[in-house]
Amino acid sequence: MHDKKLFGTATVGTKGQVVIPADAREAFDIKSGDRLYVVGSGKMGWIGFLKEDQLRAMVEHLTDNIEQYRSVIDNIDK
């Protein structure tokens, strides 16, 4: 099954602040003081948040496997 869920809406305040719905904070274990990175694509029209530990895990995964990625890219044109 898929794990996608619509958690509701969030309104941007006058200072640009967004309140993340409680259900989403609970589902993603977001606590007060957690650092979130704002990511998105202007071209594709989406925006999202990554917790700092998620971003670190992604970077570690990419850097741990960089040689494999290079090998795949190098062999694309061959």
PDB file of N, CA, C, O and CB in Angstrom:
ATOM      1  N   MET A   1       0.820  -1.189   0.000  1.00  0.00           N
ATOM      2  CA  MET A   1       0.000   0.000   0.000  1.00  0.00           C
ATOM      3  C   MET A   1       0.864   1.252   0.000  1.00  0.00           C
ATOM      4  O   MET A   1       2.061   1.192   0.277  1.00  0.00           O
ATOM      5  CB  MET A   1      -0.933  -0.001   1.197  1.00  0.00           C
ATOM      6  N   HIS A   2       0.259   2.362  -0.307  1.00  0.00           N
ATOM      7  CA  HIS A   2       0.984   3.627  -0.277  1.00  0.00           C
ATOM      8  C   HIS A   2       0.884   4.240   1.117  1.00  0.00           C
ATOM      9  O   HIS A   2      -0.002   3.903   1.902  1.00  0.00           O
ATOM     10  CB  HIS A   2       0.433   4.606  -1.348  1.00  0.00           C
ATOM     11  N   ASP A   3       1.806   5.141   1.400  1.00  0.00           N
ATOM     12  CA  ASP A   3       1.812   5.783   2.710  1.00  0.00           C
ATOM     13  C   ASP A   3       1.566   7.282   2.607  1.00  0.00           C
ATOM     14  O   ASP A   3       1.935   8.039   3.505  1.00  0.00           O
ATOM     15  CB  ASP A   3       3.134   5.524   3.413  1.00  0.00           C
ATOM     16  N   LYS A   4       0.943   7.711   1.515  1.00  0.00           N
ATOM     17  CA  LYS A   4       0.669   9.122   1.318  1.00  0.00           C
ATOM     18  C   LYS A   4      -0.602   9.507   2.062  1.00  0.00           C
ATOM     19  O   LYS A   4      -1.566   8.744   2.124  1.00  0.00           O
ATOM     20  CB  LYS A   4       0.545   9.450  -0.179  1.00  0.00           C
ATOM     21  N   LYS A   5      -0.577  10.720   2.628  1.00  0.00           N
ATOM     22  CA  LYS A   5      -1.722  11.170   3.392  1.00  0.00           C
ATOM     23  C   LYS A   5      -1.811  12.680   3.310  1.00  0.00           C
ATOM     24  O   LYS A   5      -0.792  13.369   3.364  1.00  0.00           O
ATOM     25  CB  LYS A   5      -1.631  10.704   4.856  1.00  0.00           C
ATOM     26  N   LEU A   6      -3.002  13.190   3.181  1.00  0.00           N
ATOM     27  CA  LEU A   6      -3.243  14.619   3.236  1.00  0.00           C
ATOM     28  C   LEU A   6      -3.532  14.963   4.690  1.00  0.00           C
ATOM     29  O   LEU A   6      -4.511  14.485   5.263  1.00  0.00           O
ATOM     30  CB  LEU A   6      -4.423  15.049   2.290  1.00  0.00           C
ATOM     31  N   PHE A   7      -2.681  15.793   5.287  1.00  0.00           N
ATOM     32  CA  PHE A   7      -2.805  16.119   6.694  1.00  0.00           C
ATOM     33  C   PHE A   7      -3.659  17.352   6.960  1.00  0.00           C
ATOM     34  O   PHE A   7      -3.865  17.711   8.119  1.00  0.00           O
ATOM     35  CB  PHE A   7      -1.453  16.318   7.276  1.00  0.00           C
ATOM     36  N   GLY A   8      -4.149  17.993   5.939  1.00  0.00           N
ATOM     37  CA  GLY A   8      -4.946  19.186   6.130  1.00  0.00           C
ATOM     38  C   GLY A   8      -4.263  20.377   5.489  1.00  0.00           C
ATOM     39  O   GLY A   8      -3.467  20.229   4.562  1.00  0.00           O
ATOM     40  N   THR A   9      -4.580  21.546   5.988  1.00  0.00           N
ATOM     41  CA  THR A   9      -4.021  22.764   5.411  1.00  0.00           C
ATOM     42  C   THR A   9      -3.196  23.511   6.454  1.00  0.00           C
ATOM     43  O   THR A   9      -3.320  23.284   7.658  1.00  0.00           O
ATOM     44  CB  THR A   9      -5.142  23.668   4.861  1.00  0.00           C
ATOM     45  N   ALA A  10      -2.365  24.395   5.960  1.00  0.00           N
ATOM     46  CA  ALA A  10      -1.590  25.282   6.819  1.00  0.00           C
ATOM     47  C   ALA A  10      -1.677  26.671   6.207  1.00  0.00           C
ATOM     48  O   ALA A  10      -1.574  26.829   4.990  1.00  0.00           O
ATOM     49  CB  ALA A  10      -0.092  24.801   6.967  1.00  0.00           C
ATOM     50  N   THR A  11      -1.863  27.658   7.041  1.00  0.00           N
ATOM     51  CA  THR A  11      -1.967  29.033   6.575  1.00  0.00           C
ATOM     52  C   THR A  11      -0.664  29.762   6.873  1.00  0.00           C
ATOM     53  O   THR A  11      -0.111  29.648   7.967  1.00  0.00           O
ATOM     54  CB  THR A  11      -3.167  29.755   7.237  1.00  0.00           C
ATOM     55  N   VAL A  12      -0.190  30.501   5.903  1.00  0.00           N
ATOM     56  CA  VAL A  12       1.018  31.292   6.095  1.00  0.00           C
ATOM     57  C   VAL A  12       0.613  32.601   6.765  1.00  0.00           C
ATOM     58  O   VAL A  12      -0.255  33.321   6.272  1.00  0.00           O
ATOM     59  CB  VAL A  12       1.760  31.551   4.733  1.00  0.00           C
ATOM     60  N   GLY A  13       1.256  32.901   7.900  1.00  0.00           N
ATOM     61  CA  GLY A  13       0.962  34.125   8.636  1.00  0.00           C
ATOM     62  C   GLY A  13       1.681  35.326   8.043  1.00  0.00           C
ATOM     63  O   GLY A  13       2.427  35.195   7.072  1.00  0.00           O
ATOM     64  N   THR A  14       1.458  36.480   8.621  1.00  0.00           N
ATOM     65  CA  THR A  14       2.042  37.728   8.113  1.00  0.00           C
ATOM     66  C   THR A  14       3.561  37.739   8.194  1.00  0.00           C
ATOM     67  O   THR A  14       4.210  38.475   7.450  1.00  0.00           O
ATOM     68  CB  THR A  14       1.489  38.907   8.880  1.00  0.00           C
ATOM     69  N   LYS A  15       4.138  36.937   9.083  1.00  0.00           N
ATOM     70  CA  LYS A  15       5.596  36.856   9.210  1.00  0.00           C
ATOM     71  C   LYS A  15       6.169  35.690   8.395  1.00  0.00           C
ATOM     72  O   LYS A  15       7.355  35.379   8.504  1.00  0.00           O
ATOM     73  CB  LYS A  15       5.990  36.705  10.686  1.00  0.00           C
ATOM     74  N   GLY A  16       5.335  35.054   7.587  1.00  0.00           N
ATOM     75  CA  GLY A  16       5.788  33.936   6.769  1.00  0.00           C
ATOM     76  C   GLY A  16       5.835  32.621   7.519  1.00  0.00           C
ATOM     77  O   GLY A  16       6.353  31.635   6.994  1.00  0.00           O
ATOM     78  N   GLN A  17       5.316  32.581   8.715  1.00  0.00           N
ATOM     79  CA  GLN A  17       5.347  31.364   9.513  1.00  0.00           C
ATOM     80  C   GLN A  17       4.199  30.434   9.127  1.00  0.00           C
ATOM     81  O   GLN A  17       3.105  30.877   8.777  1.00  0.00           O
ATOM     82  CB  GLN A  17       5.279  31.703  11.006  1.00  0.00           C
ATOM     83  N   VAL A  18       4.478  29.145   9.200  1.00  0.00           N
ATOM     84  CA  VAL A  18       3.490  28.124   8.864  1.00  0.00           C
ATOM     85  C   VAL A  18       3.333  27.207  10.071  1.00  0.00           C
ATOM     86  O   VAL A  18       4.324  26.768  10.655  1.00  0.00           O
ATOM     87  CB  VAL A  18       3.911  27.315   7.585  1.00  0.00           C
ATOM     88  N   VAL A  19       2.102  26.923  10.440  1.00  0.00           N
ATOM     89  CA  VAL A  19       1.829  25.969  11.507  1.00  0.00           C
ATOM     90  C   VAL A  19       1.569  24.613  10.858  1.00  0.00           C
ATOM     91  O   VAL A  19       0.651  24.469  10.051  1.00  0.00           O
ATOM     92  CB  VAL A  19       0.611  26.425  12.392  1.00  0.00           C
ATOM     93  N   ILE A  20       2.376  23.631  11.212  1.00  0.00           N
ATOM     94  CA  ILE A  20       2.217  22.279  10.676  1.00  0.00           C
ATOM     95  C   ILE A  20       1.112  21.588  11.479  1.00  0.00           C
ATOM     96  O   ILE A  20       1.162  21.586  12.709  1.00  0.00           O
ATOM     97  CB  ILE A  20       3.572  21.465  10.743  1.00  0.00           C
ATOM     98  N   PRO A  21       0.120  21.003  10.808  1.00  0.00           N
ATOM     99  CA  PRO A  21      -0.975  20.356  11.531  1.00  0.00           C
ATOM    100  C   PRO A  21      -0.468  19.315  12.536  1.00  0.00           C
ATOM    101  O   PRO A  21       0.517  18.619  12.289  1.00  0.00           O
ATOM    102  CB  PRO A  21      -1.930  19.697  10.542  1.00  0.00           C
ATOM    103  N   ALA A  22      -1.156  19.227  13.662  1.00  0.00           N
ATOM    104  CA  ALA A  22      -0.751  18.326  14.746  1.00  0.00           C
ATOM    105  C   ALA A  22      -0.608  16.884  14.271  1.00  0.00           C
ATOM    106  O   ALA A  22       0.329  16.196  14.677  1.00  0.00           O
ATOM    107  CB  ALA A  22      -1.759  18.391  15.883  1.00  0.00           C
ATOM    108  N   ASP A  23      -1.520  16.410  13.418  1.00  0.00           N
ATOM    109  CA  ASP A  23      -1.435  15.027  12.917  1.00  0.00           C
ATOM    110  C   ASP A  23      -0.127  14.797  12.161  1.00  0.00           C
ATOM    111  O   ASP A  23       0.483  13.735  12.284  1.00  0.00           O
ATOM    112  CB  ASP A  23      -2.636  14.711  11.998  1.00  0.00           C
ATOM    113  N   ALA A  24       0.303  15.783  11.384  1.00  0.00           N
ATOM    114  CA  ALA A  24       1.553  15.658  10.630  1.00  0.00           C
ATOM    115  C   ALA A  24       2.747  15.688  11.581  1.00  0.00           C
ATOM    116  O   ALA A  24       3.694  14.919  11.418  1.00  0.00           O
ATOM    117  CB  ALA A  24       1.673  16.788   9.577  1.00  0.00           C
ATOM    118  N   ARG A  25       2.701  16.582  12.578  1.00  0.00           N
ATOM    119  CA  ARG A  25       3.800  16.640  13.552  1.00  0.00           C
ATOM    120  C   ARG A  25       3.926  15.316  14.286  1.00  0.00           C
ATOM    121  O   ARG A  25       5.035  14.845  14.539  1.00  0.00           O
ATOM    122  CB  ARG A  25       3.580  17.787  14.562  1.00  0.00           C
ATOM    123  N   GLU A  26       2.809  14.723  14.622  1.00  0.00           N
ATOM    124  CA  GLU A  26       2.827  13.440  15.323  1.00  0.00           C
ATOM    125  C   GLU A  26       3.340  12.325  14.409  1.00  0.00           C
ATOM    126  O   GLU A  26       4.175  11.519  14.820  1.00  0.00           O
ATOM    127  CB  GLU A  26       1.422  13.093  15.844  1.00  0.00           C
ATOM    128  N   ALA A  27       2.845  12.281  13.178  1.00  0.00           N
ATOM    129  CA  ALA A  27       3.231  11.224  12.238  1.00  0.00           C
ATOM    130  C   ALA A  27       4.726  11.254  11.924  1.00  0.00           C
ATOM    131  O   ALA A  27       5.345  10.212  11.708  1.00  0.00           O
ATOM    132  CB  ALA A  27       2.432  11.355  10.947  1.00  0.00           C
ATOM    133  N   PHE A  28       5.303  12.467  11.900  1.00  0.00           N
ATOM    134  CA  PHE A  28       6.715  12.605  11.536  1.00  0.00           C
ATOM    135  C   PHE A  28       7.597  12.924  12.731  1.00  0.00           C
ATOM    136  O   PHE A  28       8.768  13.271  12.576  1.00  0.00           O
ATOM    137  CB  PHE A  28       6.876  13.681  10.492  1.00  0.00           C
ATOM    138  N   ASP A  29       7.028  12.805  13.924  1.00  0.00           N
ATOM    139  CA  ASP A  29       7.763  13.030  15.171  1.00  0.00           C
ATOM    140  C   ASP A  29       8.485  14.377  15.164  1.00  0.00           C
ATOM    141  O   ASP A  29       9.665  14.467  15.504  1.00  0.00           O
ATOM    142  CB  ASP A  29       8.770  11.901  15.401  1.00  0.00           C
ATOM    143  N   ILE A  30       7.760  15.412  14.774  1.00  0.00           N
ATOM    144  CA  ILE A  30       8.308  16.763  14.763  1.00  0.00           C
ATOM    145  C   ILE A  30       8.008  17.401  16.115  1.00  0.00           C
ATOM    146  O   ILE A  30       6.855  17.509  16.531  1.00  0.00           O
ATOM    147  CB  ILE A  30       7.712  17.615  13.586  1.00  0.00           C
ATOM    148  N   LYS A  31       9.066  17.815  16.782  1.00  0.00           N
ATOM    149  CA  LYS A  31       8.950  18.413  18.108  1.00  0.00           C
ATOM    150  C   LYS A  31       9.359  19.873  18.067  1.00  0.00           C
ATOM    151  O   LYS A  31      10.038  20.310  17.138  1.00  0.00           O
ATOM    152  CB  LYS A  31       9.804  17.651  19.124  1.00  0.00           C
ATOM    153  N   SER A  32       8.949  20.618  19.066  1.00  0.00           N
ATOM    154  CA  SER A  32       9.348  22.011  19.206  1.00  0.00           C
ATOM    155  C   SER A  32      10.877  22.088  19.245  1.00  0.00           C
ATOM    156  O   SER A  32      11.523  21.344  19.984  1.00  0.00           O
ATOM    157  CB  SER A  32       8.723  22.646  20.487  1.00  0.00           C
ATOM    158  N   GLY A  33      11.439  22.979  18.457  1.00  0.00           N
ATOM    159  CA  GLY A  33      12.898  23.133  18.399  1.00  0.00           C
ATOM    160  C   GLY A  33      13.564  22.312  17.311  1.00  0.00           C
ATOM    161  O   GLY A  33      14.741  22.525  17.022  1.00  0.00           O
ATOM    162  N   ASP A  34      12.839  21.370  16.694  1.00  0.00           N
ATOM    163  CA  ASP A  34      13.425  20.604  15.582  1.00  0.00           C
ATOM    164  C   ASP A  34      13.765  21.550  14.441  1.00  0.00           C
ATOM    165  O   ASP A  34      13.038  22.508  14.178  1.00  0.00           O
ATOM    166  CB  ASP A  34      12.452  19.488  15.093  1.00  0.00           C
ATOM    167  N   ARG A  35      14.868  21.275  13.771  1.00  0.00           N
ATOM    168  CA  ARG A  35      15.267  22.069  12.614  1.00  0.00           C
ATOM    169  C   ARG A  35      14.717  21.394  11.364  1.00  0.00           C
ATOM    170  O   ARG A  35      14.979  20.218  11.110  1.00  0.00           O
ATOM    171  CB  ARG A  35      16.824  22.224  12.536  1.00  0.00           C
ATOM    172  N   LEU A  36      13.946  22.163  10.584  1.00  0.00           N
ATOM    173  CA  LEU A  36      13.388  21.663   9.332  1.00  0.00           C
ATOM    174  C   LEU A  36      14.008  22.428   8.177  1.00  0.00           C
ATOM    175  O   LEU A  36      14.167  23.646   8.246  1.00  0.00           O
ATOM    176  CB  LEU A  36      11.842  21.795   9.313  1.00  0.00           C
ATOM    177  N   TYR A  37      14.354  21.723   7.131  1.00  0.00           N
ATOM    178  CA  TYR A  37      14.875  22.338   5.916  1.00  0.00           C
ATOM    179  C   TYR A  37      13.734  22.445   4.918  1.00  0.00           C
ATOM    180  O   TYR A  37      13.000  21.484   4.690  1.00  0.00           O
ATOM    181  CB  TYR A  37      16.071  21.519   5.324  1.00  0.00           C
ATOM    182  N   VAL A  38      13.597  23.613   4.331  1.00  0.00           N
ATOM    183  CA  VAL A  38      12.544  23.857   3.359  1.00  0.00           C
ATOM    184  C   VAL A  38      13.099  23.526   1.978  1.00  0.00           C
ATOM    185  O   VAL A  38      14.115  24.084   1.564  1.00  0.00           O
ATOM    186  CB  VAL A  38      12.030  25.337   3.429  1.00  0.00           C
ATOM    187  N   VAL A  39      12.438  22.623   1.270  1.00  0.00           N
ATOM    188  CA  VAL A  39      12.868  22.197  -0.056  1.00  0.00           C
ATOM    189  C   VAL A  39      11.704  22.365  -1.017  1.00  0.00           C
ATOM    190  O   VAL A  39      10.548  22.425  -0.598  1.00  0.00           O
ATOM    191  CB  VAL A  39      13.373  20.724  -0.043  1.00  0.00           C
ATOM    192  N   GLY A  40      12.007  22.439  -2.285  1.00  0.00           N
ATOM    193  CA  GLY A  40      10.924  22.548  -3.245  1.00  0.00           C
ATOM    194  C   GLY A  40      11.429  22.771  -4.648  1.00  0.00           C
ATOM    195  O   GLY A  40      12.632  22.806  -4.905  1.00  0.00           O
ATOM    196  N   SER A  41      10.493  22.919  -5.538  1.00  0.00           N
ATOM    197  CA  SER A  41      10.781  23.151  -6.942  1.00  0.00           C
ATOM    198  C   SER A  41       9.831  24.218  -7.453  1.00  0.00           C
ATOM    199  O   SER A  41       8.623  23.998  -7.543  1.00  0.00           O
ATOM    200  CB  SER A  41      10.654  21.842  -7.772  1.00  0.00           C
ATOM    201  N   GLY A  42      10.384  25.377  -7.788  1.00  0.00           N
ATOM    202  CA  GLY A  42       9.558  26.426  -8.371  1.00  0.00           C
ATOM    203  C   GLY A  42       8.982  26.001  -9.706  1.00  0.00           C
ATOM    204  O   GLY A  42       7.839  26.319 -10.034  1.00  0.00           O
ATOM    205  N   LYS A  43       9.787  25.278 -10.474  1.00  0.00           N
ATOM    206  CA  LYS A  43       9.356  24.821 -11.794  1.00  0.00           C
ATOM    207  C   LYS A  43       8.186  23.835 -11.680  1.00  0.00           C
ATOM    208  O   LYS A  43       7.231  23.897 -12.454  1.00  0.00           O
ATOM    209  CB  LYS A  43      10.533  24.167 -12.541  1.00  0.00           C
ATOM    210  N   MET A  44       8.276  22.942 -10.719  1.00  0.00           N
ATOM    211  CA  MET A  44       7.230  21.927 -10.547  1.00  0.00           C
ATOM    212  C   MET A  44       6.116  22.407  -9.616  1.00  0.00           C
ATOM    213  O   MET A  44       5.049  21.795  -9.561  1.00  0.00           O
ATOM    214  CB  MET A  44       7.836  20.635 -10.000  1.00  0.00           C
ATOM    215  N   GLY A  45       6.356  23.494  -8.885  1.00  0.00           N
ATOM    216  CA  GLY A  45       5.328  24.074  -8.036  1.00  0.00           C
ATOM    217  C   GLY A  45       5.063  23.335  -6.733  1.00  0.00           C
ATOM    218  O   GLY A  45       3.916  23.260  -6.293  1.00  0.00           O
ATOM    219  N   TRP A  46       6.111  22.784  -6.102  1.00  0.00           N
ATOM    220  CA  TRP A  46       5.892  22.109  -4.822  1.00  0.00           C
ATOM    221  C   TRP A  46       6.884  22.609  -3.784  1.00  0.00           C
ATOM    222  O   TRP A  46       7.947  23.133  -4.115  1.00  0.00           O
ATOM    223  CB  TRP A  46       6.012  20.582  -4.981  1.00  0.00           C
ATOM    224  N   ILE A  47       6.514  22.437  -2.533  1.00  0.00           N
ATOM    225  CA  ILE A  47       7.358  22.809  -1.403  1.00  0.00           C
ATOM    226  C   ILE A  47       7.164  21.765  -0.314  1.00  0.00           C
ATOM    227  O   ILE A  47       6.081  21.195  -0.179  1.00  0.00           O
ATOM    228  CB  ILE A  47       7.018  24.247  -0.878  1.00  0.00           C
ATOM    229  N   GLY A  48       8.203  21.519   0.453  1.00  0.00           N
ATOM    230  CA  GLY A  48       8.106  20.537   1.528  1.00  0.00           C
ATOM    231  C   GLY A  48       9.159  20.792   2.583  1.00  0.00           C
ATOM    232  O   GLY A  48       9.968  21.712   2.463  1.00  0.00           O
ATOM    233  N   PHE A  49       9.142  19.978   3.606  1.00  0.00           N
ATOM    234  CA  PHE A  49      10.075  20.096   4.711  1.00  0.00           C
ATOM    235  C   PHE A  49      10.812  18.783   4.913  1.00  0.00           C
ATOM    236  O   PHE A  49      10.241  17.709   4.721  1.00  0.00           O
ATOM    237  CB  PHE A  49       9.348  20.509   5.994  1.00  0.00           C
ATOM    238  N   LEU A  50      12.064  18.866   5.296  1.00  0.00           N
ATOM    239  CA  LEU A  50      12.851  17.695   5.691  1.00  0.00           C
ATOM    240  C   LEU A  50      13.399  17.954   7.087  1.00  0.00           C
ATOM    241  O   LEU A  50      13.933  19.027   7.366  1.00  0.00           O
ATOM    242  CB  LEU A  50      14.014  17.404   4.669  1.00  0.00           C
ATOM    243  N   LYS A  51      13.262  16.969   7.952  1.00  0.00           N
ATOM    244  CA  LYS A  51      13.901  17.094   9.259  1.00  0.00           C
ATOM    245  C   LYS A  51      15.408  16.981   9.057  1.00  0.00           C
ATOM    246  O   LYS A  51      15.877  16.341   8.115  1.00  0.00           O
ATOM    247  CB  LYS A  51      13.377  16.003  10.263  1.00  0.00           C
ATOM    248  N   GLU A  52      16.147  17.606   9.946  1.00  0.00           N
ATOM    249  CA  GLU A  52      17.602  17.620   9.806  1.00  0.00           C
ATOM    250  C   GLU A  52      18.183  16.210   9.741  1.00  0.00           C
ATOM    251  O   GLU A  52      19.088  15.954   8.947  1.00  0.00           O
ATOM    252  CB  GLU A  52      18.229  18.382  10.963  1.00  0.00           C
ATOM    253  N   ASP A  53      17.674  15.292  10.566  1.00  0.00           N
ATOM    254  CA  ASP A  53      18.205  13.925  10.545  1.00  0.00           C
ATOM    255  C   ASP A  53      17.884  13.215   9.231  1.00  0.00           C
ATOM    256  O   ASP A  53      18.658  12.370   8.781  1.00  0.00           O
ATOM    257  CB  ASP A  53      17.642  13.120  11.719  1.00  0.00           C
ATOM    258  N   GLN A  54      16.746  13.552   8.609  1.00  0.00           N
ATOM    259  CA  GLN A  54      16.414  12.970   7.303  1.00  0.00           C
ATOM    260  C   GLN A  54      17.381  13.465   6.234  1.00  0.00           C
ATOM    261  O   GLN A  54      17.839  12.689   5.396  1.00  0.00           O
ATOM    262  CB  GLN A  54      14.964  13.314   6.907  1.00  0.00           C
ATOM    263  N   LEU A  55      17.689  14.757   6.267  1.00  0.00           N
ATOM    264  CA  LEU A  55      18.626  15.323   5.300  1.00  0.00           C
ATOM    265  C   LEU A  55      20.007  14.714   5.477  1.00  0.00           C
ATOM    266  O   LEU A  55      20.669  14.364   4.501  1.00  0.00           O
ATOM    267  CB  LEU A  55      18.695  16.848   5.442  1.00  0.00           C
ATOM    268  N   ARG A  56      20.438  14.591   6.720  1.00  0.00           N
ATOM    269  CA  ARG A  56      21.750  13.967   6.982  1.00  0.00           C
ATOM    270  C   ARG A  56      21.793  12.536   6.438  1.00  0.00           C
ATOM    271  O   ARG A  56      22.783  12.126   5.831  1.00  0.00           O
ATOM    272  CB  ARG A  56      22.056  13.963   8.504  1.00  0.00           C
ATOM    273  N   ALA A  57      20.716  11.783   6.659  1.00  0.00           N
ATOM    274  CA  ALA A  57      20.662  10.396   6.179  1.00  0.00           C
ATOM    275  C   ALA A  57      20.719  10.348   4.654  1.00  0.00           C
ATOM    276  O   ALA A  57      21.381   9.480   4.086  1.00  0.00           O
ATOM    277  CB  ALA A  57      19.381   9.698   6.683  1.00  0.00           C
ATOM    278  N   MET A  58      20.026  11.279   3.986  1.00  0.00           N
ATOM    279  CA  MET A  58      20.056  11.318   2.521  1.00  0.00           C
ATOM    280  C   MET A  58      21.457  11.631   2.009  1.00  0.00           C
ATOM    281  O   MET A  58      21.943  10.988   1.078  1.00  0.00           O
ATOM    282  CB  MET A  58      19.060  12.358   1.994  1.00  0.00           C
ATOM    283  N   VAL A  59      22.101  12.614   2.617  1.00  0.00           N
ATOM    284  CA  VAL A  59      23.459  12.987   2.199  1.00  0.00           C
ATOM    285  C   VAL A  59      24.419  11.837   2.437  1.00  0.00           C
ATOM    286  O   VAL A  59      25.254  11.540   1.583  1.00  0.00           O
ATOM    287  CB  VAL A  59      23.940  14.243   2.953  1.00  0.00           C
ATOM    288  N   GLU A  60      24.310  11.182   3.590  1.00  0.00           N
ATOM    289  CA  GLU A  60      25.171  10.029   3.874  1.00  0.00           C
ATOM    290  C   GLU A  60      24.955   8.921   2.854  1.00  0.00           C
ATOM    291  O   GLU A  60      25.918   8.317   2.381  1.00  0.00           O
ATOM    292  CB  GLU A  60      24.906   9.496   5.288  1.00  0.00           C
ATOM    293  N   HIS A  61      23.703   8.650   2.513  1.00  0.00           N
ATOM    294  CA  HIS A  61      23.396   7.607   1.528  1.00  0.00           C
ATOM    295  C   HIS A  61      24.021   7.948   0.175  1.00  0.00           C
ATOM    296  O   HIS A  61      24.637   7.098  -0.468  1.00  0.00           O
ATOM    297  CB  HIS A  61      21.865   7.431   1.382  1.00  0.00           C
ATOM    298  N   LEU A  62      23.854   9.198  -0.244  1.00  0.00           N
ATOM    299  CA  LEU A  62      24.416   9.620  -1.534  1.00  0.00           C
ATOM    300  C   LEU A  62      25.934   9.549  -1.536  1.00  0.00           C
ATOM    301  O   LEU A  62      26.530   9.061  -2.497  1.00  0.00           O
ATOM    302  CB  LEU A  62      23.968  11.039  -1.868  1.00  0.00           C
ATOM    303  N   THR A  63      26.564  10.028  -0.475  1.00  0.00           N
ATOM    304  CA  THR A  63      28.025  10.045  -0.447  1.00  0.00           C
ATOM    305  C   THR A  63      28.595   8.646  -0.253  1.00  0.00           C
ATOM    306  O   THR A  63      29.672   8.344  -0.766  1.00  0.00           O
ATOM    307  CB  THR A  63      28.522  10.966   0.661  1.00  0.00           C
ATOM    308  N   ASP A  64      27.893   7.792   0.475  1.00  0.00           N
ATOM    309  CA  ASP A  64      28.352   6.409   0.645  1.00  0.00           C
ATOM    310  C   ASP A  64      28.336   5.652  -0.670  1.00  0.00           C
ATOM    311  O   ASP A  64      29.131   4.733  -0.870  1.00  0.00           O
ATOM    312  CB  ASP A  64      27.486   5.682   1.669  1.00  0.00           C
ATOM    313  N   ASN A  65      27.433   6.031  -1.572  1.00  0.00           N
ATOM    314  CA  ASN A  65      27.265   5.311  -2.827  1.00  0.00           C
ATOM    315  C   ASN A  65      27.730   6.108  -4.037  1.00  0.00           C
ATOM    316  O   ASN A  65      27.363   5.775  -5.164  1.00  0.00           O
ATOM    317  CB  ASN A  65      25.828   4.931  -3.002  1.00  0.00           C
ATOM    318  N   ILE A  66      28.519   7.140  -3.834  1.00  0.00           N
ATOM    319  CA  ILE A  66      28.901   8.038  -4.927  1.00  0.00           C
ATOM    320  C   ILE A  66      29.644   7.304  -6.046  1.00  0.00           C
ATOM    321  O   ILE A  66      29.433   7.600  -7.222  1.00  0.00           O
ATOM    322  CB  ILE A  66      29.769   9.169  -4.389  1.00  0.00           C
ATOM    323  N   GLU A  67      30.479   6.387  -5.706  1.00  0.00           N
ATOM    324  CA  GLU A  67      31.219   5.652  -6.740  1.00  0.00           C
ATOM    325  C   GLU A  67      30.287   4.809  -7.599  1.00  0.00           C
ATOM    326  O   GLU A  67      30.501   4.683  -8.804  1.00  0.00           O
ATOM    327  CB  GLU A  67      32.283   4.758  -6.100  1.00  0.00           C
ATOM    328  N   GLN A  68      29.259   4.233  -6.994  1.00  0.00           N
ATOM    329  CA  GLN A  68      28.283   3.470  -7.766  1.00  0.00           C
ATOM    330  C   GLN A  68      27.541   4.395  -8.736  1.00  0.00           C
ATOM    331  O   GLN A  68      27.316   4.038  -9.892  1.00  0.00           O
ATOM    332  CB  GLN A  68      27.281   2.754  -6.823  1.00  0.00           C
ATOM    333  N   TYR A  69      27.163   5.585  -8.259  1.00  0.00           N
ATOM    334  CA  TYR A  69      26.464   6.532  -9.116  1.00  0.00           C
ATOM    335  C   TYR A  69      27.365   6.974 -10.272  1.00  0.00           C
ATOM    336  O   TYR A  69      26.915   7.076 -11.414  1.00  0.00           O
ATOM    337  CB  TYR A  69      25.997   7.751  -8.300  1.00  0.00           C
ATOM    338  N   ARG A  70      28.626   7.233  -9.970  1.00  0.00           N
ATOM    339  CA  ARG A  70      29.567   7.641 -11.021  1.00  0.00           C
ATOM    340  C   ARG A  70      29.704   6.555 -12.069  1.00  0.00           C
ATOM    341  O   ARG A  70      29.748   6.841 -13.266  1.00  0.00           O
ATOM    342  CB  ARG A  70      30.942   7.970 -10.424  1.00  0.00           C
ATOM    343  N   SER A  71      29.772   5.317 -11.624  1.00  0.00           N
ATOM    344  CA  SER A  71      29.906   4.187 -12.544  1.00  0.00           C
ATOM    345  C   SER A  71      28.694   4.097 -13.457  1.00  0.00           C
ATOM    346  O   SER A  71      28.844   3.871 -14.657  1.00  0.00           O
ATOM    347  CB  SER A  71      30.083   2.873 -11.767  1.00  0.00           C
ATOM    348  N   VAL A  72      27.516   4.268 -12.919  1.00  0.00           N
ATOM    349  CA  VAL A  72      26.291   4.209 -13.718  1.00  0.00           C
ATOM    350  C   VAL A  72      26.291   5.341 -14.733  1.00  0.00           C
ATOM    351  O   VAL A  72      26.001   5.122 -15.909  1.00  0.00           O
ATOM    352  CB  VAL A  72      25.034   4.289 -12.815  1.00  0.00           C
ATOM    353  N   ILE A  73      26.614   6.547 -14.289  1.00  0.00           N
ATOM    354  CA  ILE A  73      26.620   7.713 -15.185  1.00  0.00           C
ATOM    355  C   ILE A  73      27.675   7.537 -16.272  1.00  0.00           C
ATOM    356  O   ILE A  73      27.414   7.836 -17.438  1.00  0.00           O
ATOM    357  CB  ILE A  73      26.884   9.018 -14.388  1.00  0.00           C
ATOM    358  N   ASP A  74      28.856   7.059 -15.909  1.00  0.00           N
ATOM    359  CA  ASP A  74      29.931   6.869 -16.885  1.00  0.00           C
ATOM    360  C   ASP A  74      29.556   5.843 -17.950  1.00  0.00           C
ATOM    361  O   ASP A  74      30.034   5.923 -19.081  1.00  0.00           O
ATOM    362  CB  ASP A  74      31.209   6.435 -16.179  1.00  0.00           C
ATOM    363  N   ASN A  75      28.714   4.890 -17.601  1.00  0.00           N
ATOM    364  CA  ASN A  75      28.358   3.818 -18.532  1.00  0.00           C
ATOM    365  C   ASN A  75      27.079   4.103 -19.320  1.00  0.00           C
ATOM    366  O   ASN A  75      26.679   3.278 -20.140  1.00  0.00           O
ATOM    367  CB  ASN A  75      28.200   2.524 -17.777  1.00  0.00           C
ATOM    368  N   ILE A  76      26.436   5.231 -19.099  1.00  0.00           N
ATOM    369  CA  ILE A  76      25.194   5.547 -19.810  1.00  0.00           C
ATOM    370  C   ILE A  76      25.440   5.690 -21.305  1.00  0.00           C
ATOM    371  O   ILE A  76      24.678   5.158 -22.112  1.00  0.00           O
ATOM    372  CB  ILE A  76      24.572   6.833 -19.257  1.00  0.00           C
ATOM    373  N   ASP A  77      26.488   6.396 -21.678  1.00  0.00           N
ATOM    374  CA  ASP A  77      26.749   6.649 -23.100  1.00  0.00           C
ATOM    375  C   ASP A  77      27.492   5.505 -23.794  1.00  0.00           C
ATOM    376  O   ASP A  77      27.726   5.570 -25.001  1.00  0.00           O
ATOM    377  CB  ASP A  77      27.546   7.921 -23.249  1.00  0.00           C
ATOM    378  N   LYS A  78      27.856   4.488 -23.072  1.00  0.00           N
ATOM    379  CA  LYS A  78      28.640   3.394 -23.675  1.00  0.00           C
ATOM    380  C   LYS A  78      27.760   2.322 -24.248  1.00  0.00           C
ATOM    381  O   LYS A  78      28.260   1.337 -24.790  1.00  0.00           O
ATOM    382  CB  LYS A  78      29.572   2.782 -22.658  1.00  0.00           C
TER     383      LYS A  78
END
